[in-house]
Amino acid sequence: MEKNKTQYSKNKSSYCSNKVTNLNSLYVIGVGSGDPELLTLKAMRIIREVPVLFVPKGREDGKSLALSIVSSVIDLNGKDIRELHFPMVKTRHINSEHEKKWEMITAEMGKALVSSDCAFLTLGDPSFYSTFFYLYERLLGLRPDLRIEIIPGVSSINAAAAKAQMSLALADEKIAILPATYMEGIKETLDRFDTIVLMKVNKVFGSVVNMLGEMNLTDNAVYICRAGMDDERIFKDIRDVRKTDLDYFSLVIIKK
């Protein structure tokens, strides 16, 4: 059995016979929304094998949630773990300070990739509101020959809907996903779609509740925060949500 396991080697041996054959590759790995048991087998294999892990965190003095998820189920002893501070950005239009930060991170990652394969861990799914894509074009600009493989993960939306035992869409139903911090146009979206997911509602929760009340949709909404984490909370009646229940990792699903 041991002989069949994929072995990582610095002398250009492959990760597995049918997928990864090149060194100096970057693996962007979605680690899910919080429950380490939702890590995919592929994610776990690559994390075990790659020697360098880049892990984002929201505060310079904070800890990486993505790293804590992984470290609870994978022995990371001996790994070169590099924490990267990603400032919070609400739009795609970034300022010079953000630009400088992205360039510094890109340079650090590019330097590491000269000598070994690396993995970048990100919460949820890498293609969905992920910090990594602030770096994607910059990395390719720095190293056009860089091989990037993206490993999907369970998004917070899928995890939240599963925990609330809700269908996000059936048959010809239409679904919309919006950052709740941008209230403009939400009413129109609520009119046009069958399922609406409002992301990161903690700062505008009161406005969302008032708007749903005006549209007679209060009973159609479910509030979920920290889905998949040990302290997750689900409210089938959003009128029961208190200020202490509000969290950055939160969303509201409205199902007509």
Order of alpha helices (4+ residues) and beta strands (2+ residues): beta-alpha-beta-alpha-beta-alpha-beta-alpha-beta-alpha-beta-alpha-beta-alpha-beta-beta-beta
